Amino acid sequence: MIYLTVCLLCILGVELFIRLPFRKYIAALGHVSKKSVRVVTSSVISDHWKEKALQRYSRDMALASLSIGFLLIVMALLVGIAAYLCDLLLPSGRSTLDFLSTGSGISVAIIVSCVYVFVRKKLGAP
C-alpha cells in the first residue's frame, strides 16, 4: 500500500511542478544573468554605470531566486500534507514520509516520477 501512496504523491509532485510558474522565474533568472554578463564584458560602458546596472540585476536575480525557493517550499508543503492525509486515510505499518526518507523510497520516487514524465510527454500532455 505504501508504494501506491508514493506513486500518487510522485504524480502530484510532478503535476505541481508543471503547474506552478517555475519556468517563468527560471527564464527570468537566465535572462538577467545574460544581461549582467553583457554589461560586465562591455568595454563601452563606464564602471560607474556598470555598478548601477549590476545592482539592479543582482536585485532581480535575488527576487527570482527567492521566488523559486518559495515555490519549492509550497510544493513540498503540499506534497507533505497530502502524504500526512494519506497516512491518516490509508493506515499502513509505516509512515509515507518515513519511507520516502530511505534509499529505497527515494529510488522508487525518482523512478515513478521519471516514468510519469516520460508517459505524459508521449501522450502529448502540455
C-alpha positions in Angstrom: 0.0 0.0 0.0 2.9 2.3 0.7 4.1 2.0 -2.9 0.7 3.1 -4.2 0.8 6.1 -1.9 4.3 7.0 -3.1 3.2 6.7 -6.7 0.3 9.0 -6.2 2.4 11.5 -4.3 5.0 11.5 -7.1 2.3 12.2 -9.7 1.0 15.0 -7.5 4.5 16.4 -7.2 5.2 16.3 -10.9 1.9 18.0 -11.7 2.5 20.7 -9.1 6.0 21.3 -10.6 4.5 21.7 -14.0 1.6 23.9 -13.0 3.4 26.3 -10.7 5.3 29.1 -12.5 8.8 27.7 -12.2 9.6 28.2 -15.8 8.8 31.9 -15.6 11.3 32.5 -12.8 14.0 30.3 -14.2 13.7 32.1 -17.6 13.9 35.5 -15.8 16.9 34.3 -13.9 18.6 33.3 -17.1 17.7 36.5 -18.9 19.1 38.7 -16.2 22.2 36.6 -16.0 22.9 37.1 -19.7 22.3 40.8 -19.4 24.7 41.1 -16.5 27.4 39.2 -18.4 26.9 41.6 -21.4 27.3 44.6 -19.1 30.4 43.3 -17.3 32.2 42.3 -20.5 31.4 45.5 -22.4 34.2 47.9 -22.8 31.9 50.8 -23.9 30.1 51.1 -20.6 31.8 53.0 -17.8 32.5 51.4 -14.4 30.0 53.9 -12.8 27.1 52.7 -15.0 28.2 49.1 -14.6 27.9 49.4 -10.8 24.4 50.9 -11.2 23.2 48.2 -13.7 24.7 45.3 -11.7 22.9 46.5 -8.5 19.6 46.3 -10.4 20.4 43.0 -12.0 21.5 41.4 -8.7 18.2 42.6 -7.1 16.3 41.0 -10.0 18.3 37.7 -9.7 17.7 37.6 -5.9 14.0 38.1 -6.3 13.8 35.4 -8.9 15.8 33.0 -6.7 13.7 33.7 -3.7 10.5 33.1 -5.8 11.9 29.7 -6.9 12.7 28.8 -3.3 9.2 29.9 -2.2 7.6 27.8 -4.9 9.7 24.8 -3.8 8.6 25.2 -0.2 5.0 25.5 -1.3 5.3 22.3 -3.4 7.0 20.4 -0.5 4.3 21.5 1.9 1.5 20.5 -0.4 3.1 17.0 -1.0 3.8 16.7 2.7 0.2 17.5 3.7 -1.0 15.0 1.1 1.3 12.3 2.5 0.0 13.0 6.0 -3.6 12.8 4.8 -2.8 9.5 3.0 -1.3 8.1 6.2 -4.5 9.1 8.1 -6.9 7.7 5.5 -4.9 4.6 4.4 -3.1 3.3 7.5 -0.2 1.1 6.9 2.6 -0.2 9.1 4.9 2.6 8.1 4.7 6.4 7.6 4.9 7.5 4.0 7.3 10.3 4.8 9.4 7.9 6.8 9.5 5.5 3.8 10.4 8.4 1.4 13.4 9.3 3.6 15.0 5.9 2.9 17.2 5.0 -0.1 14.6 2.6 -1.5 11.9 5.2 -1.1 13.9 7.9 -2.9 14.7 5.4 -5.6 11.0 4.5 -6.1 10.0 8.2 -6.1 12.7 9.0 -8.8 11.7 6.1 -11.0 8.0 6.7 -10.7 8.4 10.4 -11.4 10.6 9.8 -14.4 8.3 7.2 -15.9 5.3 9.5 -15.3 7.0 12.4 -17.1 8.0 10.1 -20.0 4.5 8.8 -20.4 3.0 12.2 -20.0 5.2 13.5 -22.8 4.4 10.5 -25.1 0.7 11.1 -24.6 1.2 14.7 -25.7 0.1 16.4 -22.5 1.2 20.1 -22.3 
